[in-house]
Amino acid sequence: MTVLRGILTTWPGRLFAIALVAVLTGGAVVASRVGAQPPKAEVRTQAVTRGSVIQSVAVAGSVAASSQTKMTFKSTGKIAAIYVSVGQQVTAGQPLAKLDTTDLEAALAQAQANLLTAQNNYNRTASTSTDAQKALNQARQQAAQDLATAQAALDKLTANYAAANSSFRSFTDNATSGIASFQYSLNTIQSQIDALIAEMGRIVGGGDTGDLRNAYNAIVAANSPAMQNARANSMILLSPALADYQSSRSALLSLLDEFDAATAAGNDTTGIASRFQLAQTNYSIATSRLTSALDTTSAVLGTVQTSVTTAQSSLNTQSTRSLHDPFDQWRADLATLYTLVGGQQQNVSTVKLKLSQGTSYVSSMNDAVGGSIATATQNVTTTAQRGQQSIDSALSSVNSKPYDLTNSQASIDNAASAVDTAQTNLTSAVVTAPSAGVVASIASQVGETAANPFMVLANTTSMVLHGTLGETDVAKVKLGLVANITVDAIGTGARMTGRVTSLDPVATIQQGVPVYGIDVTIDLPNAAVKAGMTGTATVIIVSKQGVLTVPNLAIRTTAGRRYLQVLKDGEAVDTDVTFGIANDTTAEVISGVAEGDLVVLPAARATATARPGVGGQGGFGGGPGVIVGR
């Protein structure tokens, strides 16, 4: 060290030291450059995004009317007038042409005169029997009406009784089940309170004060004397009252079964009615006793719920809410106990409601058992007998006047048929348009015998675009598929929709190529669309929205395996995925990648103006790809 200090005190020594430091520093720089990694190659990526994928088939063709109607007259004759001309637009119901009606009008007048004569003859023949027939009709109508009224009253009483019977059984079954559930829950509540007291007692000491002690005291208060009294009342009051109630209910059900059997057999039910009234009184007393016992026993639920709420509040104060083990378990146990108590409070309310409704159903059934159904049944029989007697009397009166109206009626029928025929022929002399359309051709002129058909209408209210499909596309298209339609003459701004309504089952050879005819019916044709205009229908084969999508450029295929390369930690990783539908540019990905993952695109081709070391931009769908160093 002394020698080194001596050297550094002289100018030659100092220069030597500076030179030595420079040599060492240069060597380190060279060494660091030699050991550095080469720069990573840049790759193009595209994020997996959610979007829509639509597969469609374009159909080029021309617009035509959907159908043509050949107009004919129903009868032969000379044309007296033609009201339209070729190319004219007509509306539904508009008159088109008329035959000469001179002979048709004369035929109708003669047929009407013949019908009037036949009707007068019939009236004279039937005059003496009209009143008797009217009386018979009225007797039948009145008898049917009276019987229907009596039967409806019986049906209503029977239906109301059956509904009350069924509801009584169901409601009271549910009520007794609910009481049993309530009694069982008292043991469960007691067990949970005991467990909470034991757990909390291990932590809370005898001399402790504050929120923990308050929580512990609240649970202890719920236990004694509240729960002890409730369980005692359940055994001493509620169980005997429930047994008494079930006994009185069974007595009612037995009488109801006896009443049903007697009614079905048509037997007298008077004796059952008096016994049912006594059983109803016993049932009402038993129900009142059961309800009182239930109220006394269930009163503890409110006290327990209040104690639980107090304990929960004490465990969630500013000083206790940060305490966790074992206090989180206490809070969970208190929440469970609170839910159990609340559920049983609702159960008790439901039981009391069903008991009250059961009493109402018993009152309804008492009316039926007391005689209303028996009276209504007898009334149906009496009404039917009385109505039949009236009908028999009126029918006897009609049969006592044996006027033969058959021939007169036949004459009227024949004359009426002749009038209908003549009227139809006259009405059909004027042909009207069955629907809106355009007159396509007229075959006959005024004064000539009408040809068959004499006129053709083109239905322009419904237009179709007719085109052809190749054998590859026809396998994809089905009837009923939706299409977007544009007509060249009116531009793409007037886009219309339609559906595929016709598809040829057999191909037609055009220039050596098989093609299939297809019709796309336009839903609401634009007013400017005319038959013969050319257009294109884009038939939507399948469409999915909101799915994961990648550009087709990102899909790689090796030995039949289709997969993606996903950029993970700066490295391209081959990833197996499940592809869905695809179109010319985009493919759906069902599984294997997630939204936001970066998939690797093929490297962009170098251009003549590219500079070494400068990365280009790539992408899909109009957006640039992401350049990532590798």
QUIGI-V897135 format. One record per backbone hydrogen bond with DSSP energy under -1.0 kcal/mol. NH is the residue of the N-H (numbers start at 0). CO is the residue of the C=O. E is the energy in kcal/mol with one decimal. If there is no record, write none. Layout:
BEGIN
nh={NH,NH}
co={CO,CO}
e={E,E}
END
This chain:
BEGIN
nh={4,5,6,7,9,13,14,15,16,17,18,19,20,21,22,23,24,25,26,27,28,29,30,31,32,33,34,42,44,45,47,48,50,52,54,56,58,60,61,62,63,65,68,70,78,79,80,82,86,87,89,92,93,95,96,97,98,99,104,105,106,107,108,109,110,111,112,113,114,115,116,117,118,119,120,121,122,123,124,125,126,128,132,133,134,135,136,137,138,139,140,141,142,143,144,145,146,147,148,149,150,151,152,153,154,155,156,157,158,159,160,161,162,163,164,165,166,167,168,169,170,171,172,173,174,175,176,177,178,179,180,181,182,183,184,185,187,188,189,190,191,192,193,194,195,196,197,198,199,200,202,203,207,213,214,215,216,217,218,219,220,221,222,223,226,227,228,229,230,231,232,233,234,235,236,237,238,240,241,242,243,244,245,246,247,248,249,250,251,252,253,254,255,256,257,258,259,260,261,262,263,264,266,272,273,274,275,276,277,278,279,280,281,282,283,284,285,286,287,288,289,290,291,292,293,294,295,296,297,300,303,304,305,306,307,308,309,310,311,312,313,314,315,320,322,327,329,330,331,332,333,334,335,336,337,338,339,340,341,342,343,344,345,346,347,348,349,350,351,352,353,354,355,356,357,358,359,360,361,362,363,364,365,366,367,368,369,370,371,372,374,375,376,377,378,379,380,381,382,383,384,385,386,387,388,389,390,391,392,393,394,395,396,397,398,399,400,402,408,409,410,411,412,413,414,415,416,417,418,419,420,421,422,423,424,425,426,427,428,429,430,432,436,437,438,439,440,442,446,447,449,453,454,455,456,457,458,463,464,465,466,468,473,475,476,479,480,482,483,484,485,487,489,495,497,498,499,500,501,503,507,509,512,514,515,517,518,519,520,521,522,528,531,532,534,535,536,537,538,539,540,541,543,546,548,549,551,553,554,555,557,560,562,563,565,566,567,570,572,574,577,579,582,586,587,588,589,590,595,596,598,599,600,609,613,622,624,625,627,629}
co={0,1,2,3,6,9,10,11,12,13,14,15,16,17,18,19,20,21,22,23,24,25,26,27,28,29,30,627,625,598,596,548,546,543,541,538,536,534,465,532,463,461,456,454,447,97,97,95,438,84,436,432,90,430,430,80,428,77,100,101,102,103,104,105,106,107,108,109,110,111,112,113,114,115,116,117,118,119,120,121,122,125,128,129,130,131,132,133,134,135,136,137,138,139,140,141,142,143,144,145,146,147,148,149,150,151,152,153,154,155,156,157,158,159,160,161,162,163,164,165,166,167,168,169,170,171,172,173,174,175,176,177,178,179,180,181,183,184,185,186,187,188,189,190,191,192,193,194,195,196,199,199,204,209,210,211,212,213,214,215,216,217,218,219,221,222,224,225,226,227,228,229,230,231,232,232,233,236,237,238,239,240,241,242,243,244,245,246,247,248,249,250,251,252,253,254,255,256,257,258,259,260,261,268,269,270,271,272,273,274,275,276,277,278,279,280,281,282,283,284,285,286,287,288,289,290,291,292,293,297,299,300,301,302,303,304,305,306,307,308,309,310,312,316,319,323,325,326,327,328,329,330,331,332,333,334,335,336,337,338,339,340,341,342,343,344,345,346,347,348,349,350,351,352,353,354,355,356,357,358,359,360,361,362,363,364,365,367,366,367,370,371,372,373,374,375,376,377,378,379,380,381,382,383,384,385,386,387,388,389,390,391,392,393,394,395,397,400,404,405,406,407,408,409,410,411,412,413,414,415,416,417,418,419,420,421,422,423,425,426,96,93,89,457,87,455,455,453,78,444,76,70,70,440,68,437,66,63,519,61,517,515,469,472,472,499,477,497,537,495,535,533,486,484,482,520,480,518,518,516,514,512,509,507,468,466,501,464,498,462,496,525,62,529,60,485,58,483,56,481,54,54,52,50,48,586,584,550,551,562,560,557,555,574,572,597,570,567,565,563,590,587,585,549,580,547,577,577,47,593,45,564,43,606,610,619,617,44,42,40}
e={-2.2,-1.8,-2.0,-2.3,-1.6,-2.0,-2.3,-1.9,-1.9,-2.2,-2.1,-1.9,-2.2,-1.9,-2.0,-2.1,-2.3,-2.3,-1.9,-1.6,-1.9,-2.2,-2.2,-2.3,-2.1,-2.1,-1.9,-2.7,-1.6,-2.3,-3.0,-1.5,-2.5,-2.5,-2.9,-2.4,-2.7,-2.4,-2.1,-3.5,-2.8,-2.6,-3.0,-3.1,-2.7,-2.9,-1.9,-2.8,-3.2,-2.0,-3.0,-3.7,-2.0,-3.6,-1.1,-2.7,-2.0,-2.5,-2.7,-1.6,-2.1,-2.0,-2.1,-2.0,-2.0,-2.3,-1.9,-2.0,-2.0,-2.0,-1.9,-2.1,-2.2,-2.1,-2.1,-2.0,-2.4,-2.1,-1.8,-2.5,-1.1,-1.0,-2.4,-2.6,-2.2,-2.1,-2.6,-2.6,-2.3,-2.5,-2.7,-2.8,-2.5,-2.5,-2.4,-2.9,-2.5,-2.4,-2.3,-2.4,-2.8,-2.5,-2.2,-2.0,-3.1,-2.5,-2.2,-2.9,-2.9,-2.7,-2.5,-2.8,-2.7,-2.6,-2.8,-2.7,-2.8,-2.6,-2.2,-2.5,-3.4,-2.4,-2.0,-2.4,-2.2,-2.4,-2.2,-2.5,-2.2,-2.1,-2.4,-2.3,-2.6,-2.3,-2.3,-1.3,-1.5,-3.3,-2.4,-2.5,-2.3,-2.5,-2.7,-2.3,-2.3,-2.7,-2.4,-2.5,-3.1,-2.4,-1.1,-3.0,-1.1,-2.1,-2.4,-2.4,-2.8,-2.1,-1.7,-2.2,-2.4,-1.5,-1.2,-2.2,-1.1,-1.1,-2.6,-2.3,-2.6,-1.9,-2.9,-2.1,-1.5,-3.1,-2.4,-2.4,-2.1,-1.8,-2.5,-2.2,-2.4,-2.4,-2.7,-1.9,-2.2,-2.6,-2.3,-1.9,-1.8,-2.6,-2.3,-1.8,-2.4,-2.4,-2.0,-2.5,-2.6,-2.1,-2.2,-2.6,-2.3,-1.7,-2.7,-1.6,-1.3,-1.5,-2.2,-1.6,-1.3,-2.2,-2.4,-1.9,-2.1,-2.3,-2.5,-2.1,-2.5,-2.6,-2.2,-2.3,-2.4,-2.6,-2.2,-2.4,-2.4,-2.3,-2.3,-2.4,-2.6,-1.8,-2.7,-2.4,-2.2,-2.3,-2.5,-2.3,-2.3,-2.4,-2.6,-2.3,-2.1,-1.6,-1.3,-2.6,-1.7,-3.8,-1.6,-2.6,-2.4,-2.8,-2.7,-2.3,-2.3,-2.4,-2.6,-2.3,-2.4,-2.6,-2.6,-2.5,-1.9,-2.1,-2.1,-2.2,-2.6,-2.0,-2.4,-2.6,-2.4,-2.0,-2.5,-2.4,-2.1,-2.5,-2.5,-1.7,-1.6,-2.3,-1.9,-1.8,-2.0,-2.5,-1.9,-1.2,-1.3,-3.1,-2.4,-1.1,-1.8,-1.1,-2.8,-2.2,-2.5,-2.2,-2.1,-1.7,-1.6,-2.5,-2.6,-2.3,-2.1,-2.4,-2.4,-2.2,-1.9,-1.6,-2.1,-2.6,-1.9,-2.2,-2.8,-2.0,-1.5,-2.0,-2.6,-1.1,-1.6,-2.5,-2.5,-2.3,-2.1,-2.1,-2.7,-2.5,-2.4,-2.8,-2.2,-1.9,-2.1,-2.4,-2.3,-2.4,-2.9,-2.6,-2.3,-2.1,-3.0,-2.6,-1.1,-1.4,-2.2,-2.4,-2.0,-2.5,-2.3,-2.7,-1.4,-3.1,-3.0,-2.1,-2.3,-1.9,-1.1,-2.3,-2.8,-3.2,-2.7,-2.8,-2.5,-2.9,-2.3,-2.0,-2.3,-1.6,-1.1,-3.1,-1.5,-2.4,-2.0,-3.9,-2.4,-2.0,-1.0,-2.9,-2.0,-1.8,-2.2,-2.2,-1.4,-3.0,-3.4,-2.9,-1.7,-2.6,-2.4,-2.4,-2.3,-1.9,-2.1,-2.8,-2.8,-1.9,-3.9,-1.7,-2.6,-2.7,-3.0,-3.3,-3.0,-2.6,-2.4,-1.3,-2.1,-2.3,-3.2,-2.0,-2.4,-1.7,-1.4,-2.8,-2.5,-2.1,-2.4,-2.4,-2.7,-3.0,-3.2,-1.9,-2.6,-3.7,-2.4,-3.0,-2.7,-2.4,-3.0,-2.5,-3.3,-1.1,-3.0,-2.2,-2.9,-3.3,-2.9,-1.2,-2.0,-1.3,-9.9,-2.3,-2.4,-2.2}
END
